[in-house]
Amino acid sequence: MKIKKAIIICPATLKNYWKDELSNWCPKIPIWLLDKNSDWKKLMKKLKDKGGILICSYGMVSTSRMLITEARYDILVIDEGHKTKNIDTELRRNAMQIAVKFHWLLLTGTPL
């Protein structure tokens, strides 16, 4: 299994932490940070052309859902994944619209 595109959804306060850790552990993999100041269309084109890891917050999944769901990812990681436990939450509904080829990975310290 070769992973070309991944998306990490996390609390806004952890986006830079994820970026820093990935830069240390995987320096050759492009990392794209989606935030309110991003040129979303350019960023998604770069992800499509070059691959890499897209990091975004829960709020950005809602705000830019249409752009995020245009891509098909090999893997989806949700930090604090217990927040998707309730099927009626906006985060869960938006995450379910993301096309994932291989796996979902939910990271949580809360028993599910």
Buried (B, 14 or more C-beta within 10 A) or exposed (E): EEBBBBBBBBBEEBBEEBBEEBEEEEEEBBBBBBBEEBEBEEBBEBBBEEBBBBBBBBBBBEBBBEBBBEBEBBBBBBBBBBBBEEEEEEBBBBBEEBEBEEEBBBEBEEEE
